[in-house]
Amino acid sequence: MDTLLSGVVLWTDVGPVSFLIHIDDIARLLERYGVTAPLFADDVKVYLKITKPEDSVRLQKVLDVIATWTSDQQLSVSVSKCNIFIVGPFCCEANFYTVFQKMSHL
């Protein structure tokens, strides 16, 4: 039997509960930055109202925190699925990056 070094044991009765405990860590981490980050399965959505340049800096910091957390957990970010969705006027010209790749705007 192989040794599990990180992550969650799949195809077991405790797998889903173990995953929830595992992923809850990122939710608590993001709460420290004052962002709304609902989780569903292995997806994380980050909501942040940006009204001043400092908010853009905070969003980039949150993206960096997610990238670091996933790397520490030996997980990966599907950068092709990452997007910035802007509602209303955007006060700040900014590009956002995750895992060193520029995110596209919807």
Steps between C-alpha positions, in 0.01 A plus 500: 500500500633846408540767765279809466724804540234767452146553384198283562447126468266440207228239465451452872214579736708762678628661177229767464514601867878502492490723191265747671732524798797541266339774284356687800855614572505725190162654591627597844820637350308721255272630777807671646512719188134600528390338175197290428616165367228236465626149437329230295673168453848600381401849379571827678328822400638824641276807525645839578359847449772719349446872549857621544848391388572338838216253435674385181816440702299299753344288224843422358619405850204262534585342163859458620378339823289251302796416273728448800243288685442275199874459450548416868221240472656355184195605300482700181298797378320462168607839371297456181187497718597815694333826398432848629135604472439871543155637578452876472765762444853391582696767682845363451701383203651177622598158379470204730719191502477153643783250492700762306249511214280795412131440557254586225213745549147391412 
